[in-house]
Amino acid sequence: MTSAPRGHVLIVAEDLDPSADLVVQALADRDVPVMRFDLAGFPQRLSLAAEHDGLTPGWSGELATAARAVPLEQVRAVYYRRPGLPTVAPEVAPEYRKWAQAQALVGMVQILGSLPVAWMHHPDTYRAAAHKPGQLVAATASGLRVPRTLVTNNLARARRWAVSVDGPLIVKPVTAGAISLQGRAMMLPTRRFEAAELDESLELTAHLLQEWVPKAFEVRLTVVGDQMFPVAIHARSDAAAVDWRSDYNSLEYEVVPIPGPVADSVRRFQAHYQLNYGAFDFAVTPSGEWVFFECNPAGQWQFIAAATKLPIADAHASLLQGAIA
């Protein structure tokens, strides 16, 4: 006999997250109960009580806010999208604040992570899949073409490598991270450069250098479970032609087919990292070859859905609704 489906989907995301908003609405349209919260509200505005009886392989208890409570046994799935960090109470002494924050973070995430439910994605899965150097190896092993790449802080080696490429180059961050300029968080875009521009500043930290890939257009491939939503991004400005995130106002979007071999390779990449969601970025060369740049396991997709009317939110709802029976 099959047990009845668990009830609630937990949406763990920042309060101002438009992708999470769309998933909440899609689940509500299906009458799937949702509890949404940000880890920044724990432990001050959210309480956790989880009990292990020493015999049963699981946790019982509840998550509760001032307005509602959800039994842990009735959680169906967890949609985890870059929430904030727990915020400890001001009365916690300064020397204990980081310790208390770590207790809250690990306590909440590990309890939820021990539930027999599907995640999109568990933080451990996200960390394993989120970084470009490892992705390039996994993508190659999966059958995707990737650009020639050098990660280094060695100027002499970088100059020799640039000569071997014998063409335009780009530099991009090795990993995501914000820089605070005049009180504003800024992301560093991909930048095109020539070998002659390499200087001693390269030795100050690790840099990711790649060959420039000629583009007819780029593709943002949003993958939800076994559903793929490939969308061409046509850049209409010089800045967007290098990094389309630099100038959203110049972009045009077009739904395109994905070649079968590329789709098969993407599935192998997902299986390698055990991903059920990914925002993949490709360049399509003038000859039609797809070149993998990266996959963001928590990438934004609401702008693609808004521009194309693709049912990406509904795909999320289907996966989360049917995750566990």
N, C-alpha and C positions, 0 to 999 in steps of 0.2 A: 504494500500500500504506500502511495506517495503522500508525504506530509504536505500540509497546506503551505502555500508560499509565505515566507516571512513578510512583514508589513512595510516598515519605513525604509526609505532610502535616506541616508545621511549625506548632506551636501556640506562639505567642509571647505569653505572658501572665504575670501575677503567679502565684506559687505558690498563693496562696489566692484563687482565682477560680472560684466555683461554676459559672458559665456555661461556662468553658473545661473544667472537669471533665466536664460533661455531653457536650460535643462529643468529648472524648477517648474517653469510654465508647462513644458512638454509633459512632465510627470503629472502635474495637476490636471491636465487635459485628459489623462488616462485614469484619473482617480487613484493614483498611487500616493500614499501619504509620504510627506517629506519633512524632515527636520534639518533646517539649515543653521549653521553656526560658524563662527570664525574662532580658531584657536586663541586669538587675541582676547576673547571673552572668557577664557578659562585661566585660572579658577574663580575669578571674581563674579562672573555672571552666569556661569555654567557649573553644574556639579556632576560628579561622576561617583557612582558607587558600584563596584564590581566585586563579586564574591566567587571564589573557587572552593568547592566543597571537599576537595582532596580526592574525589573519586571520579566525578564526571569530567570528561575532557572538554571543558568549556567554562565560560564565565556567565553568571547571572547577575542581574542588577539593573541599573537604569542610568540614563543621561537625563538631566532635568534643567530647565530654566525656570524663571518665575512664572512662566505662562503654561508650560507643558512638560511632560515627561515621556520618555520612550524606553520601554524595556529593551535591554541588550539582546534578549532572546528573540525579539521581533524586528531586528535589523535585517534588511534584505540585501543591501549593497552600500558601498561607500564611494562617493564621488569626491575625490580629494584634489583640490585645485589651489595650490600655492597659498595656503592660509597664512595669517600672521603668526607670530610667536606668542606663547602665553604671556599675559601681563600680570605680574604679581602685585599684591596690594602694597600701597605706599608705606604701611607700617612695618614691612619686612626690612630688617636692617641692611644697609648697603652691602656689607660683606657677605650676606647670604642670598642676595637677589639672583645672581646667576645660578647658584645651586638650586634655589626654589624654582626658577624658570625651567631648568633641566628636569627636575622631578615632575613638573606638570606636563612638559612635552612628552617625555618618555612614558609617563604613566598613562596619558590619554591615548597616544598613538599605538602603544604596544597592546593595550586592552582591546582597542578597536581592531588592530591587526591580528589578534588571536581569534576573532569571530569567524565562523565558517561561512564567509560571504565573499563576494567578488569585490575587487577594488579597481578604481580607475583614478590613479594608480597608488599603490602602497608607497610610502616614502622610500623604502629600501629599493623598490623597483625603479622609481624615478631617479634616485642617485646613481644606480648602476647604468642607466640608459642615457643620462642627460648630457654627457660630455663628448665633445667633437673628436678628440684623438681615438678614443675607443670605438666611437661610431664609425669612423672611416675604415677601421680594420674589419668590423662586423659587416659593414656595407660591401666591402670588397669580397669577403667570404660568402656573402649572400648573392653575389653575381652582379652587383651594381658597379658602374664606372664611377670613380672618384678622382678629383684633381690631384696632381702631384703636390705634395705637402711637406713642409719642414717646420717642426716645432723646435725652437732653439733660443738661447741667449748668447750664442757664440757668433760674433760679428764676422770673423774670418770665414767660418763655415757657411754663414748665410750668404756672403758675397760669392763664394764658389758655387753654391747651389743656384743662386740667381743667374750666374753665367751659364750654367748647364741648362736652365729652363729656356734662356735665350728668347725672352718675350716679356710682355707686361705681367705684373704680379699684383696680388692683393694681400692685405694683412687684415686679420680679424681677431677678436678676443678668443682665447683658448676656451673660456667658459663665460657664462653670463654673469654679469655683475654691474651694479650701478656705480656711477661716479657722481659725487655731489659737487656741483658747481653753482656758487652763489645761492646755496640753499635748495637747489633743484636737483633731483635725481636724473641723471642723463645716462643713456646707453651709448656706447661707442659703436658706430656703424662700421661696416666693412669699408676699407679704403683701398683704392687702386694706387699703385706707385711703380716707379722704375727702380732698377737695381742701383743706380747711382745715388739714390736717396738714402740708402742704408747707412746708418751712422752709429756712434757709440751708445745712443739711447737704447738700442736693441738689447744691450747687455744688462739692463736694469731689471728685467723680468723675462719670463718666457713669452715668446711671440709665436703666433701661428701664421706662417706664410704659405701662400698657395699660388699656383699658376693661374692666370686669368683665363676663364673659360668663355669663349665667344658665345653670345646668346642671341637666339631668335626671340625668345621670351623665357620667362621663368614659370615654374609650376609650384603652387602650394597644393600638396596632396594631403587631404585630411582623411585619416583612416579611423573608423570606429568599428571595433570588432572585425567582422569580415566585409564591411561596407567601405568602399573607396570613393572619395569625392575629389577628382582631379580638376583643378581650375588654373587656367593660364593667367599669368599676371603680365600685362603689357605696360612697360614703363614709358612714360611720355616726357621724362626730364632726364638730364644727365646724372643727377644725384640718384634718382630711382633706378637708373640703368646699372649702377654699381651695387646699390643696396636699396631694394624697393621700400624698406621700412623708413628710409630717409625722407620720403615725399609721398605720403598716401594720397594726396590730392591729385597727383599726376597719374594714378594707376587706373587701368581698365581691366576688367575681369571677363573671362570666357571659359565656359565649361568645355573641356576637351576629353577625348578618349585617352586611356592609358594603355601603352603597349603591353601585350600579354606577358612577355619575359620580364618587364619591369615590375608588373604586378606580382608575379611569382617571387621575384627577388625581395620585394617589400614584405611579402608574407614570411619569407625566411628570416628577414631582419627582425620582424615582430616576434617571431617564435624564439629567436636567440635571446631577446631581452624579456620575453613574456609580457609583451605590451598588448593591450586591447584598445589603445588610442595612440595616435601619433600625428603630429603636424610635420610632414616631410617637405623639404625644400629641394627643388631640382632646377637646374638650367637645362633648356633644350637648345642644342646648337643649331646653326643654320642647316646642317645636314640631317637634323631630326634626332640626334642621339640625346638620351636623357642622362644627365650627370648629377649624381647625388652630392648635395652640400651638407645637409644635417637633418636631424629629426628632433623636434622639441616634444617630449612626452607630456608636456602640459601647455602646449602652444594655444594661443588665442585662435578662435575660429568664427566668432560672431560676425566679423566684418566680411568674411567670405559668404556666410549664410545670408547676410543682409543684401549683398550685391548680386547673388545668384539665385536666391530662393531655394537653394538645395536643402533637403530635410536633415540637416546635420543634428539639430537638437532632437528630432524624433528618433534618429539612430541612437543617440545617447540614451534616450528614455527607454527604447526597446532593449538595449543591452542591460541597463540597470534594473529594469522591471523584471526581466527574465533571468537575472543572473543566478539566483539560487531558488530552488523549490524544496 
